[in-house]
Amino acid sequence: MVALIEMEIEMDVKRVLDALEVLHFGIFYQMGKEMDTVRDLFDKTVATWKKKPVFTWKMLHSGNDLQGIVGTDNDIYRFLNDGTKERWAIMSADFQRKTVVRSLTSQPGRGGAILRGKAVGKPRPGIEAGKWDDEIVKVRKAPFYTNMQAAVNRGLKKAGVT
């Protein structure tokens, strides 16, 4: 003997879709704010530079993944951030870096290159990596997750789901 159980479920589909739209907007809006914050931190690392690199951000969304990317295509910044094995420049005796390794600040610095390229003869010791990208991740990781979770919670509340 087979028992037949029938259930009727009513669901306001429009309300669910509206809730998803509110949630979706809130998540993307918060991600944009987070990327602005990260870009501002990168800007601080070059605050005293005369020729500042431009940092931009973009969001990539595919399926369930949402990714924010902040960066620059400036080679000098990349060399300083990642470091180099060798340096094809001779710096003045009074040279002082404008940047500090793993510090999200910039200082005035002093001096500069007095000879560049193959005229140097042989390469000098490389540039110590600033690792500002790693430092920014370290500083922003916990606040990022907290802020994104808050955005989800706000979206659910606005949508009347919680």
C-alpha positions, 0 to 999 in steps of 0.5 A: 500500500502506498500513501499519497501525500499532497502539499500545497506550497504558496510562495510569493516569487516576486518577493523572493526575486526582489529580495535577491536583487536587494541582496545582489546590489548590496554585495556589489555596492560593498565590494566597490567600497572595499576596492576603493579602500584598498586603492586608497591604501595603495595610493598612500604608499606613493603619496610623496612620489612626483610621478605617482602610478595610477591604481585602478580596480575592477570586479569580476563576477562569474557564477558564484565567484565575485572577485575584486582586483586592485592594481597598476601597470606601472613597472617602477611600482612593480619593481619596488613592490616585488623587488629585483635581483639586480639594479642597473642604476648607481644611486647618489650618495645621499639616496634614501628610499621614499618607500619603506618595506611593508609600510603603507606610508611614503616619506620624502626620500632623497637623492636618486639615480646618477647613472642608469642602464648598461652604462653602470657596467655591471649590475648592483645588488637588487631592490628589497621587495616592499611587499605592500600588496601583501601588507594590504591583504594582511591589514584588510582581510578581516575587515573585508570579511566583516564588512561583506558579511554585514552587507549580506545581513543588511540585504537580507534584512531590507528584503525582509528575509530575516 
